[in-house]
Amino acid sequence: MSSIIARRRHPAAGYAAVAGGLVAVGVLYSTLSGGGASADAPAQASTQVAQGKSLFVQSCSSCHGLDAQGTSQAPSLVGAGAAAVYFQMSTGRMPAKELGAENDRKPTNFTEQQIYAIADYIASLGGGPPIPSDEQVSTVGANTALGEELFSTNCAQCHGFAGAGGALTYGKNAPSLNASTPKQIYTAMLTGPEAMPVFGDGALTPQAKRDIIAYITETRTEPNPGGLSLGRIGPVTEGLVIFLGGMGVLVLIAMWLTAKRREPWDAAQEENAREARTAETSGTSRTSGTEH
């Protein structure tokens, strides 16, 4: 008992008591504040989903149905996922102006927040791939050389070796990637819009997707060592320019070879013929005057 009393009277006991009290207050505050944040998070998410549903009803339900169940004009969005909504709306392909074989890229009338709200609403109906974060699409430390190999193997057949796009069948086309953001490219690989196949994480890992994005974005700024790029859509335009240019040169050569040229002896012959005609004309005139 006396030892305990002695410890309480020790000079360091007061500092220890103050430190313990501060630790206790800090733990209590963090617990209470954390509980409040966790309670606010579901409320905020619910509010965003409600906002997204309102926007969906206004702008999308005429084709996809009031509950996104699909109609004869547009497919169901249940299970499509937030990533699909982000790609289609951020690129302006949705809402579509008219029905066609394919929806082209155009400016969007929705803000980023509105697109995320609609995406959250669609995700609440049946899951699907989520929208990747900025860190997931970052190309910092990506391997562009490997990205070129992966792009050539999986994408270049449709989009061209430089991502300039190309024609497909049935009125469709593989769009140019020159205006696509990293997040749009990533979500396109996740969801496979239009005629594009789906490249899930099992087919292309998240790192492989970042490598491909790094190659696409770096290609846009690469110089053209050959001079005129001709759209950078491959050997078709290059072959056409060479063919037309070569044919033009051959036509000019043929015209030059077949053109009539005045040689010196031709000029002398023409002069002799002219003198002969003059002499003949003079002789005829004298003969006529004598007979008269």
ChimeraX commands (.cxc) that place a marker at each C-alpha (Angstrom):
marker #1 position 0.00,0.00,0.00 radius 0.5
marker #1 position 2.79,2.35,0.89 radius 0.5
marker #1 position 4.50,1.60,-2.43 radius 0.5
marker #1 position 1.37,2.56,-4.36 radius 0.5
marker #1 position 1.09,5.82,-2.44 radius 0.5
marker #1 position 4.73,6.51,-3.16 radius 0.5
marker #1 position 4.21,6.02,-6.87 radius 0.5
marker #1 position 1.28,8.42,-6.87 radius 0.5
marker #1 position 3.45,11.02,-5.29 radius 0.5
marker #1 position 6.15,10.54,-7.93 radius 0.5
marker #1 position 6.65,13.69,-10.11 radius 0.5
marker #1 position 6.01,11.77,-13.34 radius 0.5
marker #1 position 2.61,10.52,-12.18 radius 0.5
marker #1 position 0.90,13.77,-13.06 radius 0.5
marker #1 position 2.30,13.80,-16.60 radius 0.5
marker #1 position 1.22,10.21,-17.07 radius 0.5
marker #1 position -2.30,11.02,-15.96 radius 0.5
marker #1 position -2.55,13.97,-18.35 radius 0.5
marker #1 position -1.22,11.88,-21.25 radius 0.5
marker #1 position -3.66,9.10,-20.52 radius 0.5
marker #1 position -6.53,11.55,-20.41 radius 0.5
marker #1 position -5.57,13.04,-23.79 radius 0.5
marker #1 position -5.34,9.58,-25.36 radius 0.5
marker #1 position -8.77,8.67,-24.00 radius 0.5
marker #1 position -10.31,11.90,-25.35 radius 0.5
marker #1 position -8.70,11.35,-28.76 radius 0.5
marker #1 position -9.99,7.79,-29.03 radius 0.5
marker #1 position -13.49,8.87,-28.00 radius 0.5
marker #1 position -13.51,11.73,-30.53 radius 0.5
marker #1 position -12.32,9.59,-33.42 radius 0.5
marker #1 position -14.93,6.97,-32.60 radius 0.5
marker #1 position -17.73,9.48,-32.54 radius 0.5
marker #1 position -16.61,11.33,-35.67 radius 0.5
marker #1 position -16.02,8.09,-37.58 radius 0.5
marker #1 position -19.47,6.86,-36.66 radius 0.5
marker #1 position -20.98,10.08,-37.95 radius 0.5
marker #1 position -19.12,9.82,-41.25 radius 0.5
marker #1 position -20.16,6.22,-41.74 radius 0.5
marker #1 position -23.74,7.21,-41.01 radius 0.5
marker #1 position -23.59,10.07,-43.53 radius 0.5
marker #1 position -22.09,7.96,-46.36 radius 0.5
marker #1 position -25.20,5.82,-47.03 radius 0.5
marker #1 position -27.36,8.95,-46.95 radius 0.5
marker #1 position -25.15,10.67,-49.53 radius 0.5
marker #1 position -25.11,7.59,-51.74 radius 0.5
marker #1 position -28.88,7.30,-51.54 radius 0.5
marker #1 position -29.26,10.96,-52.49 radius 0.5
marker #1 position -27.02,10.52,-55.54 radius 0.5
marker #1 position -28.92,7.44,-56.66 radius 0.5
marker #1 position -32.21,9.35,-56.34 radius 0.5
marker #1 position -30.75,12.22,-58.39 radius 0.5
marker #1 position -29.54,9.76,-60.99 radius 0.5
marker #1 position -32.96,8.14,-61.25 radius 0.5
marker #1 position -34.57,11.54,-61.78 radius 0.5
marker #1 position -32.12,12.39,-64.56 radius 0.5
marker #1 position -32.58,8.95,-66.10 radius 0.5
marker #1 position -36.36,9.33,-66.21 radius 0.5
marker #1 position -36.00,12.72,-67.88 radius 0.5
marker #1 position -33.37,11.85,-70.48 radius 0.5
marker #1 position -33.18,8.08,-70.99 radius 0.5
marker #1 position -36.45,6.38,-70.05 radius 0.5
marker #1 position -38.16,7.14,-73.38 radius 0.5
marker #1 position -35.97,4.49,-74.98 radius 0.5
marker #1 position -34.75,2.29,-72.11 radius 0.5
marker #1 position -37.99,2.26,-70.08 radius 0.5
marker #1 position -38.89,3.88,-66.78 radius 0.5
marker #1 position -37.06,1.18,-64.82 radius 0.5
marker #1 position -34.26,0.68,-67.38 radius 0.5
marker #1 position -35.85,-2.66,-68.26 radius 0.5
marker #1 position -35.43,-2.03,-71.99 radius 0.5
marker #1 position -37.89,-1.54,-74.84 radius 0.5
marker #1 position -38.15,-2.39,-78.50 radius 0.5
marker #1 position -35.93,0.63,-79.21 radius 0.5
marker #1 position -33.13,0.12,-76.68 radius 0.5
marker #1 position -31.77,-2.73,-74.55 radius 0.5
marker #1 position -32.15,-3.26,-70.81 radius 0.5
marker #1 position -29.54,-1.58,-68.63 radius 0.5
marker #1 position -30.03,-3.86,-65.63 radius 0.5
marker #1 position -26.59,-5.33,-64.99 radius 0.5
marker #1 position -24.86,-3.04,-67.52 radius 0.5
marker #1 position -22.90,-1.36,-64.77 radius 0.5
marker #1 position -21.69,2.13,-64.04 radius 0.5
marker #1 position -18.68,1.83,-66.38 radius 0.5
marker #1 position -20.93,1.31,-69.41 radius 0.5
marker #1 position -23.00,4.37,-68.51 radius 0.5
marker #1 position -19.87,6.47,-68.06 radius 0.5
marker #1 position -18.42,5.51,-71.44 radius 0.5
marker #1 position -21.63,6.03,-73.41 radius 0.5
marker #1 position -22.56,9.34,-71.78 radius 0.5
marker #1 position -19.11,10.91,-71.40 radius 0.5
marker #1 position -18.47,10.37,-75.12 radius 0.5
marker #1 position -21.86,11.82,-76.07 radius 0.5
marker #1 position -23.07,8.58,-77.64 radius 0.5
marker #1 position -25.97,8.54,-75.22 radius 0.5
marker #1 position -28.61,9.79,-75.21 radius 0.5
marker #1 position -28.76,8.98,-78.92 radius 0.5
marker #1 position -30.28,11.47,-81.34 radius 0.5
marker #1 position -31.63,8.78,-83.65 radius 0.5
marker #1 position -31.57,5.04,-84.12 radius 0.5
marker #1 position -28.82,3.78,-86.38 radius 0.5
marker #1 position -26.25,1.09,-86.91 radius 0.5
marker #1 position -23.92,2.86,-84.52 radius 0.5
marker #1 position -23.82,5.94,-82.32 radius 0.5
marker #1 position -20.98,8.34,-83.09 radius 0.5
marker #1 position -19.04,10.41,-80.60 radius 0.5
marker #1 position -20.38,13.92,-79.98 radius 0.5
marker #1 position -20.23,16.58,-77.25 radius 0.5
marker #1 position -22.17,15.68,-74.13 radius 0.5
marker #1 position -24.72,17.92,-72.44 radius 0.5
marker #1 position -24.25,16.33,-69.01 radius 0.5
marker #1 position -21.79,17.29,-66.31 radius 0.5
marker #1 position -19.42,14.79,-64.75 radius 0.5
marker #1 position -21.49,14.78,-61.56 radius 0.5
marker #1 position -24.71,14.07,-63.46 radius 0.5
marker #1 position -23.09,11.21,-65.36 radius 0.5
marker #1 position -21.84,9.69,-62.11 radius 0.5
marker #1 position -25.30,10.04,-60.58 radius 0.5
marker #1 position -26.98,8.19,-63.48 radius 0.5
marker #1 position -24.21,5.58,-63.37 radius 0.5
marker #1 position -24.82,5.02,-59.65 radius 0.5
marker #1 position -28.53,4.57,-60.31 radius 0.5
marker #1 position -27.91,1.98,-63.03 radius 0.5
marker #1 position -25.37,0.20,-60.80 radius 0.5
marker #1 position -27.98,0.02,-58.03 radius 0.5
marker #1 position -30.28,-1.98,-60.31 radius 0.5
marker #1 position -27.96,-4.91,-60.89 radius 0.5
marker #1 position -24.27,-4.33,-60.41 radius 0.5
marker #1 position -21.89,-4.52,-63.36 radius 0.5
marker #1 position -18.35,-3.16,-63.73 radius 0.5
marker #1 position -17.76,0.05,-61.75 radius 0.5
marker #1 position -16.15,3.24,-63.01 radius 0.5
marker #1 position -12.37,3.04,-62.48 radius 0.5
marker #1 position -10.70,5.61,-60.30 radius 0.5
marker #1 position -8.08,8.10,-61.47 radius 0.5
marker #1 position -5.37,5.91,-59.92 radius 0.5
marker #1 position -6.60,2.88,-61.86 radius 0.5
marker #1 position -6.27,4.65,-65.22 radius 0.5
marker #1 position -3.04,6.47,-64.43 radius 0.5
marker #1 position -0.21,5.77,-66.89 radius 0.5
marker #1 position 2.55,6.68,-64.43 radius 0.5
marker #1 position 5.15,3.91,-64.62 radius 0.5
marker #1 position 3.32,2.11,-67.45 radius 0.5
marker #1 position 5.27,0.08,-70.03 radius 0.5
marker #1 position 4.53,1.66,-73.40 radius 0.5
marker #1 position 6.56,-0.94,-75.32 radius 0.5
marker #1 position 4.45,-3.73,-73.86 radius 0.5
marker #1 position 1.38,-1.58,-74.46 radius 0.5
marker #1 position 2.25,-1.40,-78.16 radius 0.5
marker #1 position 2.49,-5.19,-78.36 radius 0.5
marker #1 position -0.82,-5.64,-76.56 radius 0.5
marker #1 position -2.51,-3.00,-78.72 radius 0.5
marker #1 position -1.19,-4.57,-81.93 radius 0.5
marker #1 position -2.43,-7.98,-80.82 radius 0.5
marker #1 position -5.86,-7.02,-79.52 radius 0.5
marker #1 position -6.89,-3.64,-80.97 radius 0.5
marker #1 position -5.00,-2.66,-84.13 radius 0.5
marker #1 position -7.06,-4.92,-86.42 radius 0.5
marker #1 position -10.02,-2.56,-85.99 radius 0.5
marker #1 position -8.65,0.73,-84.65 radius 0.5
marker #1 position -5.51,0.84,-86.82 radius 0.5
marker #1 position -1.91,0.73,-85.67 radius 0.5
marker #1 position -2.06,4.33,-84.42 radius 0.5
marker #1 position -5.63,4.28,-83.09 radius 0.5
marker #1 position -6.99,6.38,-85.96 radius 0.5
marker #1 position -10.00,4.09,-86.45 radius 0.5
marker #1 position -11.25,2.02,-89.36 radius 0.5
marker #1 position -14.35,0.75,-91.16 radius 0.5
marker #1 position -16.23,-2.39,-90.08 radius 0.5
marker #1 position -19.13,-4.31,-91.58 radius 0.5
marker #1 position -22.86,-3.49,-91.58 radius 0.5
marker #1 position -22.34,0.27,-91.48 radius 0.5
marker #1 position -20.27,0.21,-88.29 radius 0.5
marker #1 position -16.78,1.51,-87.67 radius 0.5
marker #1 position -14.05,1.34,-85.08 radius 0.5
marker #1 position -13.80,4.95,-83.87 radius 0.5
marker #1 position -10.65,6.98,-83.63 radius 0.5
marker #1 position -9.04,7.00,-80.18 radius 0.5
marker #1 position -7.38,10.39,-80.60 radius 0.5
marker #1 position -9.98,12.21,-78.50 radius 0.5
marker #1 position -10.59,9.48,-75.92 radius 0.5
marker #1 position -9.53,10.04,-72.33 radius 0.5
marker #1 position -7.75,7.30,-70.34 radius 0.5
marker #1 position -10.92,6.64,-68.34 radius 0.5
marker #1 position -13.01,6.33,-71.50 radius 0.5
marker #1 position -10.53,3.86,-73.01 radius 0.5
marker #1 position -10.46,1.84,-69.77 radius 0.5
marker #1 position -14.27,1.69,-69.50 radius 0.5
marker #1 position -14.54,0.72,-73.18 radius 0.5
marker #1 position -12.25,-2.25,-72.55 radius 0.5
marker #1 position -14.31,-3.20,-69.48 radius 0.5
marker #1 position -17.70,-3.05,-71.20 radius 0.5
marker #1 position -17.13,-3.69,-74.93 radius 0.5
marker #1 position -19.41,-1.08,-76.53 radius 0.5
marker #1 position -20.95,-1.62,-79.97 radius 0.5
marker #1 position -18.92,-4.21,-81.92 radius 0.5
marker #1 position -15.97,-4.16,-79.52 radius 0.5
marker #1 position -15.31,-7.30,-77.46 radius 0.5
marker #1 position -15.13,-7.16,-73.67 radius 0.5
marker #1 position -11.63,-7.23,-72.21 radius 0.5
marker #1 position -12.20,-8.12,-68.59 radius 0.5
marker #1 position -9.44,-8.41,-66.03 radius 0.5
marker #1 position -9.13,-12.08,-66.94 radius 0.5
marker #1 position -8.30,-11.22,-70.56 radius 0.5
marker #1 position -6.27,-8.08,-69.88 radius 0.5
marker #1 position -5.05,-7.31,-66.39 radius 0.5
marker #1 position -5.50,-3.78,-65.01 radius 0.5
marker #1 position -1.78,-3.17,-65.52 radius 0.5
marker #1 position -2.03,-4.35,-69.14 radius 0.5
marker #1 position -4.90,-1.91,-69.68 radius 0.5
marker #1 position -2.76,0.92,-68.31 radius 0.5
marker #1 position 0.08,-0.11,-70.64 radius 0.5
marker #1 position -2.26,0.05,-73.64 radius 0.5
marker #1 position -3.58,3.46,-72.58 radius 0.5
marker #1 position -0.01,4.72,-72.20 radius 0.5
marker #1 position 0.82,3.60,-75.75 radius 0.5
marker #1 position -2.31,5.22,-77.21 radius 0.5
marker #1 position -1.74,8.56,-75.49 radius 0.5
marker #1 position 1.97,8.62,-76.35 radius 0.5
marker #1 position 1.31,7.84,-80.02 radius 0.5
marker #1 position -0.70,11.05,-80.37 radius 0.5
marker #1 position 2.38,13.20,-79.80 radius 0.5
marker #1 position 4.92,11.16,-81.75 radius 0.5
marker #1 position 6.51,12.96,-84.74 radius 0.5
marker #1 position 6.15,11.63,-88.28 radius 0.5
marker #1 position 9.69,10.86,-89.48 radius 0.5
marker #1 position 8.40,10.23,-93.01 radius 0.5
marker #1 position 6.87,13.68,-93.33 radius 0.5
marker #1 position 3.16,13.89,-94.17 radius 0.5
marker #1 position 1.17,11.52,-91.93 radius 0.5
marker #1 position -1.70,10.93,-94.42 radius 0.5
marker #1 position -4.08,10.41,-91.51 radius 0.5
marker #1 position -1.92,7.69,-89.95 radius 0.5
marker #1 position -4.41,5.01,-90.93 radius 0.5
marker #1 position -1.96,2.54,-92.43 radius 0.5
marker #1 position -0.66,1.43,-95.84 radius 0.5
marker #1 position -3.95,1.90,-97.72 radius 0.5
marker #1 position -3.66,5.67,-98.09 radius 0.5
marker #1 position 0.08,5.45,-98.58 radius 0.5
marker #1 position -0.37,2.95,-101.41 radius 0.5
marker #1 position -3.10,5.07,-103.00 radius 0.5
marker #1 position -0.93,8.19,-102.97 radius 0.5
marker #1 position 2.01,6.27,-104.46 radius 0.5
marker #1 position -0.23,4.75,-107.16 radius 0.5
marker #1 position -1.79,8.06,-108.19 radius 0.5
marker #1 position 1.53,9.86,-108.09 radius 0.5
marker #1 position 3.27,7.15,-110.12 radius 0.5
marker #1 position 0.52,7.04,-112.71 radius 0.5
marker #1 position 0.69,10.81,-113.07 radius 0.5
marker #1 position 4.42,10.68,-113.70 radius 0.5
marker #1 position 4.01,7.91,-116.29 radius 0.5
marker #1 position 1.32,9.90,-118.13 radius 0.5
marker #1 position 3.57,12.97,-118.29 radius 0.5
marker #1 position 6.47,10.89,-119.62 radius 0.5
marker #1 position 4.24,9.32,-122.27 radius 0.5
marker #1 position 2.97,12.74,-123.36 radius 0.5
marker #1 position 6.53,14.03,-123.58 radius 0.5
marker #1 position 7.68,11.06,-125.68 radius 0.5
marker #1 position 4.79,11.24,-128.12 radius 0.5
marker #1 position 4.77,15.02,-128.54 radius 0.5
marker #1 position 5.82,16.29,-132.03 radius 0.5
marker #1 position 9.22,17.93,-131.90 radius 0.5
marker #1 position 10.70,20.26,-134.57 radius 0.5
marker #1 position 14.15,19.06,-135.54 radius 0.5
marker #1 position 16.62,21.29,-137.56 radius 0.5
marker #1 position 16.26,19.18,-140.65 radius 0.5
marker #1 position 12.49,19.44,-140.42 radius 0.5
marker #1 position 12.79,23.23,-140.46 radius 0.5
marker #1 position 15.11,23.09,-143.54 radius 0.5
marker #1 position 12.72,20.82,-145.40 radius 0.5
marker #1 position 9.83,23.12,-144.66 radius 0.5
marker #1 position 11.88,26.11,-145.93 radius 0.5
marker #1 position 12.77,24.29,-149.18 radius 0.5
marker #1 position 9.14,23.31,-149.71 radius 0.5
marker #1 position 8.07,26.91,-149.18 radius 0.5
marker #1 position 10.63,28.19,-151.72 radius 0.5
marker #1 position 9.53,25.56,-154.21 radius 0.5
marker #1 position 5.92,26.59,-153.89 radius 0.5
marker #1 position 6.91,30.25,-154.29 radius 0.5
marker #1 position 8.93,29.51,-157.44 radius 0.5
marker #1 position 6.15,27.42,-158.87 radius 0.5
marker #1 position 3.66,30.19,-158.21 radius 0.5
marker #1 position 5.96,32.77,-159.86 radius 0.5
marker #1 position 6.53,30.57,-162.92 radius 0.5
marker #1 position 2.82,30.03,-163.38 radius 0.5
marker #1 position 2.21,33.76,-163.24 radius 0.5
marker #1 position 4.85,34.50,-165.95 radius 0.5
marker #1 position 3.47,31.82,-168.21 radius 0.5
marker #1 position 0.00,33.20,-167.94 radius 0.5
marker #1 position 1.24,36.75,-168.77 radius 0.5
marker #1 position 3.14,35.58,-171.94 radius 0.5
marker #1 position 0.16,33.71,-173.35 radius 0.5
marker #1 position -1.99,36.69,-172.85 radius 0.5
marker link #1:1,2 radius 0.2
marker link #1:2,3 radius 0.2
marker link #1:3,4 radius 0.2
marker link #1:4,5 radius 0.2
marker link #1:5,6 radius 0.2
marker link #1:6,7 radius 0.2
marker link #1:7,8 radius 0.2
marker link #1:8,9 radius 0.2
marker link #1:9,10 radius 0.2
marker link #1:10,11 radius 0.2
marker link #1:11,12 radius 0.2
marker link #1:12,13 radius 0.2
marker link #1:13,14 radius 0.2
marker link #1:14,15 radius 0.2
marker link #1:15,16 radius 0.2
marker link #1:16,17 radius 0.2
marker link #1:17,18 radius 0.2
marker link #1:18,19 radius 0.2
marker link #1:19,20 radius 0.2
marker link #1:20,21 radius 0.2
marker link #1:21,22 radius 0.2
marker link #1:22,23 radius 0.2
marker link #1:23,24 radius 0.2
marker link #1:24,25 radius 0.2
marker link #1:25,26 radius 0.2
marker link #1:26,27 radius 0.2
marker link #1:27,28 radius 0.2
marker link #1:28,29 radius 0.2
marker link #1:29,30 radius 0.2
marker link #1:30,31 radius 0.2
marker link #1:31,32 radius 0.2
marker link #1:32,33 radius 0.2
marker link #1:33,34 radius 0.2
marker link #1:34,35 radius 0.2
marker link #1:35,36 radius 0.2
marker link #1:36,37 radius 0.2
marker link #1:37,38 radius 0.2
marker link #1:38,39 radius 0.2
marker link #1:39,40 radius 0.2
marker link #1:40,41 radius 0.2
marker link #1:41,42 radius 0.2
marker link #1:42,43 radius 0.2
marker link #1:43,44 radius 0.2
marker link #1:44,45 radius 0.2
marker link #1:45,46 radius 0.2
marker link #1:46,47 radius 0.2
marker link #1:47,48 radius 0.2
marker link #1:48,49 radius 0.2
marker link #1:49,50 radius 0.2
marker link #1:50,51 radius 0.2
marker link #1:51,52 radius 0.2
marker link #1:52,53 radius 0.2
marker link #1:53,54 radius 0.2
marker link #1:54,55 radius 0.2
marker link #1:55,56 radius 0.2
marker link #1:56,57 radius 0.2
marker link #1:57,58 radius 0.2
marker link #1:58,59 radius 0.2
marker link #1:59,60 radius 0.2
marker link #1:60,61 radius 0.2
marker link #1:61,62 radius 0.2
marker link #1:62,63 radius 0.2
marker link #1:63,64 radius 0.2
marker link #1:64,65 radius 0.2
marker link #1:65,66 radius 0.2
marker link #1:66,67 radius 0.2
marker link #1:67,68 radius 0.2
marker link #1:68,69 radius 0.2
marker link #1:69,70 radius 0.2
marker link #1:70,71 radius 0.2
marker link #1:71,72 radius 0.2
marker link #1:72,73 radius 0.2
marker link #1:73,74 radius 0.2
marker link #1:74,75 radius 0.2
marker link #1:75,76 radius 0.2
marker link #1:76,77 radius 0.2
marker link #1:77,78 radius 0.2
marker link #1:78,79 radius 0.2
marker link #1:79,80 radius 0.2
marker link #1:80,81 radius 0.2
marker link #1:81,82 radius 0.2
marker link #1:82,83 radius 0.2
marker link #1:83,84 radius 0.2
marker link #1:84,85 radius 0.2
marker link #1:85,86 radius 0.2
marker link #1:86,87 radius 0.2
marker link #1:87,88 radius 0.2
marker link #1:88,89 radius 0.2
marker link #1:89,90 radius 0.2
marker link #1:90,91 radius 0.2
marker link #1:91,92 radius 0.2
marker link #1:92,93 radius 0.2
marker link #1:93,94 radius 0.2
marker link #1:94,95 radius 0.2
marker link #1:95,96 radius 0.2
marker link #1:96,97 radius 0.2
marker link #1:97,98 radius 0.2
marker link #1:98,99 radius 0.2
marker link #1:99,100 radius 0.2
marker link #1:100,101 radius 0.2
marker link #1:101,102 radius 0.2
marker link #1:102,103 radius 0.2
marker link #1:103,104 radius 0.2
marker link #1:104,105 radius 0.2
marker link #1:105,106 radius 0.2
marker link #1:106,107 radius 0.2
marker link #1:107,108 radius 0.2
marker link #1:108,109 radius 0.2
marker link #1:109,110 radius 0.2
marker link #1:110,111 radius 0.2
marker link #1:111,112 radius 0.2
marker link #1:112,113 radius 0.2
marker link #1:113,114 radius 0.2
marker link #1:114,115 radius 0.2
marker link #1:115,116 radius 0.2
marker link #1:116,117 radius 0.2
marker link #1:117,118 radius 0.2
marker link #1:118,119 radius 0.2
marker link #1:119,120 radius 0.2
marker link #1:120,121 radius 0.2
marker link #1:121,122 radius 0.2
marker link #1:122,123 radius 0.2
marker link #1:123,124 radius 0.2
marker link #1:124,125 radius 0.2
marker link #1:125,126 radius 0.2
marker link #1:126,127 radius 0.2
marker link #1:127,128 radius 0.2
marker link #1:128,129 radius 0.2
marker link #1:129,130 radius 0.2
marker link #1:130,131 radius 0.2
marker link #1:131,132 radius 0.2
marker link #1:132,133 radius 0.2
marker link #1:133,134 radius 0.2
marker link #1:134,135 radius 0.2
marker link #1:135,136 radius 0.2
marker link #1:136,137 radius 0.2
marker link #1:137,138 radius 0.2
marker link #1:138,139 radius 0.2
marker link #1:139,140 radius 0.2
marker link #1:140,141 radius 0.2
marker link #1:141,142 radius 0.2
marker link #1:142,143 radius 0.2
marker link #1:143,144 radius 0.2
marker link #1:144,145 radius 0.2
marker link #1:145,146 radius 0.2
marker link #1:146,147 radius 0.2
marker link #1:147,148 radius 0.2
marker link #1:148,149 radius 0.2
marker link #1:149,150 radius 0.2
marker link #1:150,151 radius 0.2
marker link #1:151,152 radius 0.2
marker link #1:152,153 radius 0.2
marker link #1:153,154 radius 0.2
marker link #1:154,155 radius 0.2
marker link #1:155,156 radius 0.2
marker link #1:156,157 radius 0.2
marker link #1:157,158 radius 0.2
marker link #1:158,159 radius 0.2
marker link #1:159,160 radius 0.2
marker link #1:160,161 radius 0.2
marker link #1:161,162 radius 0.2
marker link #1:162,163 radius 0.2
marker link #1:163,164 radius 0.2
marker link #1:164,165 radius 0.2
marker link #1:165,166 radius 0.2
marker link #1:166,167 radius 0.2
marker link #1:167,168 radius 0.2
marker link #1:168,169 radius 0.2
marker link #1:169,170 radius 0.2
marker link #1:170,171 radius 0.2
marker link #1:171,172 radius 0.2
marker link #1:172,173 radius 0.2
marker link #1:173,174 radius 0.2
marker link #1:174,175 radius 0.2
marker link #1:175,176 radius 0.2
marker link #1:176,177 radius 0.2
marker link #1:177,178 radius 0.2
marker link #1:178,179 radius 0.2
marker link #1:179,180 radius 0.2
marker link #1:180,181 radius 0.2
marker link #1:181,182 radius 0.2
marker link #1:182,183 radius 0.2
marker link #1:183,184 radius 0.2
marker link #1:184,185 radius 0.2
marker link #1:185,186 radius 0.2
marker link #1:186,187 radius 0.2
marker link #1:187,188 radius 0.2
marker link #1:188,189 radius 0.2
marker link #1:189,190 radius 0.2
marker link #1:190,191 radius 0.2
marker link #1:191,192 radius 0.2
marker link #1:192,193 radius 0.2
marker link #1:193,194 radius 0.2
marker link #1:194,195 radius 0.2
marker link #1:195,196 radius 0.2
marker link #1:196,197 radius 0.2
marker link #1:197,198 radius 0.2
marker link #1:198,199 radius 0.2
marker link #1:199,200 radius 0.2
marker link #1:200,201 radius 0.2
marker link #1:201,202 radius 0.2
marker link #1:202,203 radius 0.2
marker link #1:203,204 radius 0.2
marker link #1:204,205 radius 0.2
marker link #1:205,206 radius 0.2
marker link #1:206,207 radius 0.2
marker link #1:207,208 radius 0.2
marker link #1:208,209 radius 0.2
marker link #1:209,210 radius 0.2
marker link #1:210,211 radius 0.2
marker link #1:211,212 radius 0.2
marker link #1:212,213 radius 0.2
marker link #1:213,214 radius 0.2
marker link #1:214,215 radius 0.2
marker link #1:215,216 radius 0.2
marker link #1:216,217 radius 0.2
marker link #1:217,218 radius 0.2
marker link #1:218,219 radius 0.2
marker link #1:219,220 radius 0.2
marker link #1:220,221 radius 0.2
marker link #1:221,222 radius 0.2
marker link #1:222,223 radius 0.2
marker link #1:223,224 radius 0.2
marker link #1:224,225 radius 0.2
marker link #1:225,226 radius 0.2
marker link #1:226,227 radius 0.2
marker link #1:227,228 radius 0.2
marker link #1:228,229 radius 0.2
marker link #1:229,230 radius 0.2
marker link #1:230,231 radius 0.2
marker link #1:231,232 radius 0.2
marker link #1:232,233 radius 0.2
marker link #1:233,234 radius 0.2
marker link #1:234,235 radius 0.2
marker link #1:235,236 radius 0.2
marker link #1:236,237 radius 0.2
marker link #1:237,238 radius 0.2
marker link #1:238,239 radius 0.2
marker link #1:239,240 radius 0.2
marker link #1:240,241 radius 0.2
marker link #1:241,242 radius 0.2
marker link #1:242,243 radius 0.2
marker link #1:243,244 radius 0.2
marker link #1:244,245 radius 0.2
marker link #1:245,246 radius 0.2
marker link #1:246,247 radius 0.2
marker link #1:247,248 radius 0.2
marker link #1:248,249 radius 0.2
marker link #1:249,250 radius 0.2
marker link #1:250,251 radius 0.2
marker link #1:251,252 radius 0.2
marker link #1:252,253 radius 0.2
marker link #1:253,254 radius 0.2
marker link #1:254,255 radius 0.2
marker link #1:255,256 radius 0.2
marker link #1:256,257 radius 0.2
marker link #1:257,258 radius 0.2
marker link #1:258,259 radius 0.2
marker link #1:259,260 radius 0.2
marker link #1:260,261 radius 0.2
marker link #1:261,262 radius 0.2
marker link #1:262,263 radius 0.2
marker link #1:263,264 radius 0.2
marker link #1:264,265 radius 0.2
marker link #1:265,266 radius 0.2
marker link #1:266,267 radius 0.2
marker link #1:267,268 radius 0.2
marker link #1:268,269 radius 0.2
marker link #1:269,270 radius 0.2
marker link #1:270,271 radius 0.2
marker link #1:271,272 radius 0.2
marker link #1:272,273 radius 0.2
marker link #1:273,274 radius 0.2
marker link #1:274,275 radius 0.2
marker link #1:275,276 radius 0.2
marker link #1:276,277 radius 0.2
marker link #1:277,278 radius 0.2
marker link #1:278,279 radius 0.2
marker link #1:279,280 radius 0.2
marker link #1:280,281 radius 0.2
marker link #1:281,282 radius 0.2
marker link #1:282,283 radius 0.2
marker link #1:283,284 radius 0.2
marker link #1:284,285 radius 0.2
marker link #1:285,286 radius 0.2
marker link #1:286,287 radius 0.2
marker link #1:287,288 radius 0.2
marker link #1:288,289 radius 0.2
marker link #1:289,290 radius 0.2
marker link #1:290,291 radius 0.2
marker link #1:291,292 radius 0.2
view
